Amino acid sequence: MRIATWNVNSIGPRLPRVLEWLGTVQPDVLCLQELKSGTDAFPVDAVRELGYETAAYGIGRWNGVAIVSRVGLEDVTRGLTGEPTFEDKTDARAIGATCGGVRLWSVYVPNGRELENPHYDYKLSWLSALEATVREEQARGLPFAVLGDFNIAPTDADVWDIGVFAESTHVTEPERKALAALRDLGLSDVFPRPLKYDHPFTYWDYRAGNFPNNKGMRIDLVYADARIAGGVTDSYVDRDARKGKGPSDHAPIVVDLNLGS
């Protein structure tokens, strides 16, 4: 099985690239984030032509997540257990489904903005709800993984210059403790190999020079249980998908699995 995750930064303008990528890389399951489209606006027909079913969750201009699968799509869950609101609104940031006997979640963790911003507290509360959801999901007994844009760099090595980020979100101790809490539940960070350079960043700001100079961050992650992590035969950041005209500012992560019988 081949699974993947990709923050596409708006499915509308990125659709031709996503369709081309699906046709070339041919993942069995692709988790998508930052759709910036409503649930009903997701291009279901276009991905169906490539053999994929879709489960989407979106509210229009902001956030939005989806799972597309060619190995089945069952028991879809939208939203987290005890998910917090922000400014009295619930974002579309998490969706789970069973695909080919594997339970997968696509998540788009809140950015947090700035340390003194209420969005940072919302981020930490949201991560607590994610932990609670993972606990419940593990009770299903299926191989399990959470994939997506976590908006957290797990270590200092996961940003191009920690001095630039030292006083900002994405690298704070509370955020990293939230990742540690997921690992304490038995999940492992499936570390991808880079296609270029020594460290596999997944995000590069659009500002001129950041991508070619590799001024990036590893904030897109795959957290998997022992069955999935133990079955990984390859994992890589598809840096080529960040190139060219009109790309997302994120690159996909591709994970190949051999789960046995």
Secondary structure, 3 states (H helix, E strand, C coil): CEEEEEECCCHHHHHHHHHHHHHHHCCCEEEEECCCCEHHHCCHHHHHCCCCEEEEECECCCCCEEEEECCCCEEEEECCCCCCCECCECCCCEEEEEECCEEEEEEECCCCCCCCCHHHHHHHHHHHHHHHHHHHHHCCCCCEEEEEECCCCCCHHHECCHHHHCCCCCCCHHHHHHHHHHHHCCCEECCCECCCCCCCCCEECCCCCCCCCCCEECCEEEEECHHHHHCEEEEEECHHHHCCCCCCCECCEEEEECCCC
